[in-house]
Amino acid sequence: MAKQQHFHIVVLGQTGVGKSELINYLTNEPLRATGAGLPVTEKGFHATDTKIADMVVTITDAWGIEQGRLAEWQKSFNKFQKNHSIDLVVYCIDASTARVQATDQHLITEMTQTLPVIAVLTKANTLTQQQIYDMAQLIPCRTIAVNSKAERYFDGTASTSFGRERVIDAIRTYYQAPTQQRRFLGGIRFGKNK
């Protein structure tokens, strides 16, 4: 196993939730291909050394969890985890449905037993504060709402991007924390233990 040189962030979540878009938003660089429709990120775990704000990190974009392939994905992630040091998991959930899937709850709960995890509610621009709060209460770790992409819609309305600084602040908390404190920090939840 190679020596880990940078703080290692792994971005996980189901297919199409906006993992690659979040990476591009956090780094202010088009590091990962994005798109709608079919999965864009190829199967596997794709690491890039980069900077998020003033932090030098290795950020890994993972292939998305797909219906009917959860066991295959978990086996692949477990193998990846055995061979790589992970300092933080950023788990993305598509907030546009205003629902937290049981698969996401299960995986996050499982991961928080051994890894620091923050959840990012992507595509959160259509939700009310109450909907965001309600979703966050179902997630067993710190949760942040984000809209990674400012867009103009066909009806003339527009959405703005938001949440970048909150995610960066959360990453910085782990980046600066000694290794033994990172798992404890993963248990801090939205709206609790402030």
matplotlib code that plots the C-alpha trace (Angstrom):
import matplotlib.pyplot as plt

x = [0.0, 1.4, 1.9, -1.1, 0.3, -2.8, -6.0, -8.2, -11.9, -14.1, -17.3, -20.0, -23.7, -26.2, -25.9, -27.0, -27.0, -24.4, -21.1, -19.0, -20.8, -20.1, -16.4, -16.2, -18.1, -15.8, -12.6, -13.7, -12.3, -13.9, -12.1, -14.8, -17.2, -20.8, -24.1, -27.7, -29.1, -26.8, -24.0, -21.0, -18.4, -17.0, -17.0, -14.3, -12.8, -11.1, -8.6, -7.3, -4.9, -6.2, -7.0, -10.2, -9.8, -6.4, -6.4, -4.4, -6.4, -6.8, -10.5, -11.9, -15.0, -16.7, -18.9, -22.6, -24.6, -27.2, -30.4, -29.8, -26.0, -25.6, -23.8, -21.3, -20.8, -20.3, -17.8, -15.9, -15.9, -14.8, -11.8, -11.0, -11.3, -8.8, -6.2, -6.6, -6.6, -9.8, -9.9, -13.5, -16.5, -18.8, -22.0, -24.3, -28.1, -30.3, -32.6, -34.8, -37.1, -37.3, -36.8, -33.9, -33.7, -33.3, -30.2, -28.6, -29.6, -28.2, -24.9, -24.3, -25.1, -22.7, -19.9, -20.2, -19.1, -15.6, -15.3, -16.0, -18.9, -20.8, -23.9, -24.5, -28.1, -27.4, -29.9, -31.4, -32.5, -36.2, -36.6, -37.9, -35.9, -38.3, -37.9, -34.1, -34.4, -36.8, -34.4, -31.4, -33.2, -33.2, -29.4, -27.1, -24.3, -23.7, -25.8, -25.4, -27.8, -26.1, -26.9, -23.8, -25.0, -26.5, -29.0, -31.5, -34.7, -36.9, -39.6, -37.1, -36.5, -33.1, -31.4, -28.3, -25.5, -25.1, -23.6, -20.0, -18.6, -20.5, -19.1, -15.6, -15.9, -17.0, -14.1, -11.7, -13.0, -11.8, -8.7, -7.4, -8.5, -6.1, -6.9, -8.3, -10.9, -12.2, -14.6, -16.2, -16.7, -18.6, -21.3, -22.2, -25.7, -27.5, -29.4, -27.9, -24.6, -23.9]
y = [0.0, 3.4, 6.1, 8.5, 11.9, 14.1, 14.2, 11.7, 12.5, 9.9, 11.1, 8.4, 8.1, 6.7, 7.1, 10.6, 12.4, 14.9, 13.6, 14.7, 18.1, 18.6, 17.8, 20.4, 22.9, 22.4, 22.7, 25.4, 23.2, 21.0, 17.9, 15.4, 14.9, 15.5, 14.9, 13.9, 10.5, 7.5, 7.2, 9.4, 8.1, 4.8, 1.8, 2.1, 4.8, 7.8, 9.8, 13.3, 15.3, 18.9, 21.8, 22.7, 26.3, 26.2, 22.4, 20.0, 16.9, 13.7, 13.5, 10.2, 10.2, 6.8, 5.0, 5.4, 2.9, 1.5, -0.4, -4.1, -3.7, -2.8, -6.0, -5.5, -1.9, -2.7, -5.5, -3.0, -0.3, -2.7, -3.7, 0.0, 0.8, -2.0, -0.7, 3.1, 5.4, 7.3, 10.5, 11.6, 10.3, 12.8, 10.9, 12.6, 12.3, 13.8, 16.1, 17.0, 14.1, 15.3, 11.7, 9.7, 6.2, 3.3, 2.3, 5.6, 5.5, 2.0, 2.7, 5.9, 4.2, 1.4, 3.8, 6.0, 3.0, 3.2, 6.4, 10.1, 10.9, 14.0, 13.9, 16.4, 17.0, 17.8, 19.6, 21.2, 24.4, 23.3, 22.4, 24.5, 24.8, 22.5, 19.8, 20.1, 19.8, 16.8, 15.0, 15.7, 14.2, 10.8, 10.9, 9.8, 12.3, 16.0, 17.0, 20.0, 21.2, 22.2, 23.3, 22.9, 24.5, 27.9, 27.4, 29.4, 27.5, 27.6, 29.6, 32.4, 31.5, 30.8, 28.9, 30.0, 27.8, 27.6, 25.5, 25.4, 27.3, 25.1, 22.0, 23.4, 24.4, 20.8, 19.4, 21.8, 20.5, 17.0, 18.2, 20.0, 17.3, 14.7, 11.3, 9.9, 12.7, 12.4, 9.5, 11.3, 14.4, 12.2, 11.7, 15.4, 15.7, 18.6, 20.6, 18.7, 19.0, 22.4]
z = [0.0, -1.0, 1.7, 1.7, 0.9, 1.1, 3.2, 1.3, 0.6, -1.0, -2.6, -2.6, -3.5, -5.9, -9.6, -10.8, -7.5, -8.5, -7.1, -9.9, -10.1, -6.3, -6.8, -9.6, -7.4, -4.4, -6.4, -8.8, -11.6, -14.2, -12.8, -13.5, -16.4, -15.6, -17.5, -17.3, -18.2, -18.2, -15.6, -16.5, -14.0, -15.1, -12.7, -10.1, -7.9, -9.6, -7.5, -8.2, -6.2, -6.0, -3.7, -2.0, -0.8, 0.8, 1.6, -0.5, -0.8, -2.8, -3.8, -5.1, -7.3, -6.9, -9.4, -8.5, -6.6, -9.0, -8.4, -8.3, -8.0, -4.3, -3.3, -6.2, -5.2, -1.5, -2.4, -4.6, -1.9, 0.8, -1.3, -2.0, 1.7, 2.6, 0.1, 0.7, 3.7, 3.8, 6.0, 5.1, 3.2, 1.6, 0.9, -1.6, -1.6, -4.3, -2.4, -5.3, -4.4, -0.7, 0.3, 1.9, 0.5, 2.9, 1.0, 1.7, 5.4, 5.7, 4.0, 6.0, 9.3, 8.4, 7.3, 10.4, 12.5, 11.1, 9.0, 9.4, 7.1, 6.1, 4.0, 1.3, 0.0, -3.6, -5.9, -2.8, -4.6, -4.8, -1.2, 1.7, 4.9, 6.6, 4.0, 4.3, 8.1, 7.8, 5.5, 7.7, 10.7, 8.9, 8.3, 11.1, 10.5, 9.8, 6.8, 4.5, 1.7, -1.6, -5.0, -7.1, -10.3, -11.0, -13.8, -15.9, -16.7, -19.8, -18.0, -17.2, -13.6, -12.2, -9.4, -7.7, -6.3, -2.6, 0.2, -1.0, 2.0, 4.5, 2.9, 2.8, 6.5, 7.3, 5.4, 7.2, 10.5, 9.6, 7.8, 10.9, 13.4, 14.6, 13.2, 16.5, 16.7, 13.2, 13.8, 16.8, 14.6, 12.1, 14.7, 14.9, 13.3, 11.7, 14.2, 17.2, 19.1, 17.7]

ax = plt.figure().add_subplot(projection="3d")
ax.plot(x, y, z, "-o")
ax.set_aspect("equal")
plt.show()
